[in-house]
Structure formats: structure tokens, C-alpha cells
Amino acid sequence: DERDLMIASSKNSTGETVAGAKFQRMLCIPQDRRIPKIRIATRQGPLLVGSRFLVRIDSWPITSQYPEGHLVRIIGPVGDLQAE
């Protein structure tokens, strides 16, 4: 989809529990440097570090430096020819 953004890397931010499920907040760095970092909440944090994946921006609160989004799908490990 044209609204999905390829993420080149991610940084762990914080862990939190929401409604009994443990989520990890991550700050994701888009492959396109013109797009700001995107904050996502996911249970798949360890799988995302060192991987390329797609995210979609959902909102950008006026009080936040970064937009908020969600994981669409994991493409593969960084450096893998099919993922690149």
C-alpha cells in the first residue's frame, strides 16, 4: 500500500503493560530520511531489531515530537537480498 513505510532500523524505547498484554514502545527510523521517526507499540519488539519492516502512521498528537503508527508486516533481516 502507498501509505506503508519501509523501516530501516529501530530502537527500543520502553516496555509497558496494557490490558494484561506486555507491549514494547519502539522508535522506528524510516528508510526515507525525509520522514520523521515513527513510534509504535508492539509485542514483537525483539523480532524487529535488525529487521526491515513496514509500518503505517495512524496519528500525530500535537504534543508529540513523533507520529504514532503500527506494524504492518516484517519483510526480513537487514542485509538479506530479498528484504532489501
N, C-alpha and C positions, 0 to 999 in steps of 0.2 A: 504494500500500500504506500502511496506517496507521502503519507503522514508518519510513517515509521522511520526512525533514525538509527543508523548504524553506530554502535558504540565501540570505540577503540579500546578503552580500558575503564576500570572502575576503582574506587577507593572505598574501603569500609568506613562507615561513619559511626553509627551507634546501633545497639540492639534494643528492642523493646517488645513487650508482650501486649497484644491487642486481642481482647475477647478470647483469651486462653491460647492463642496461637503466637508463636515467637517469630517476630518479623525483624529483619535487619534493614536499617536505612543505609542506602549507598548513594554516593555521589558519582555519577557516571559522566565520562568525558566523550562527547561525540567525535566521530572521525572528522567531520567538517568543523574546522576551528572557528567558523563564524557563528556557530550555535553555542549558547552557554551550556555549562554543566547542568545535568538533569538529576534531580533527587528522586529515587524510587524506594519503595518499601517492598521487600521480598523475603520469602523463606528459602530462596535458592542462592543466597549470598556466596557461599564457598564455591559453588559451580561457576559463578560469573567472573570471579577474579582470574585474569589471564585468558578470558574468552572474548570473542566478538559476539554481540547480540543486538537485537532490535528492541527499542523502547518507543513508546508513544507518549507525547506530552498531553496531560489531562488538564492541568490548570497552572496558573502562575499567581499565587497570592500576592497582593500588593505589599505585604510586609516581608516577603521572602526575596533573597538575592537570587535564588534558583527556581526554575519551574519544577513542578511535580509531575511524575509520569508513572508508567507501569511497564513491566517486562512483557514483550510480545512473544519473542522466541529466542532461543540460543542458536547461533549459527555454527560455532565451533571454536576450537582453540586458536589463539593468536599465532600466526606463522603457518598455519595449515593452508595449503593451496586452495582447497575447496571453500574454506571460511573467508579467505581474502577475496 
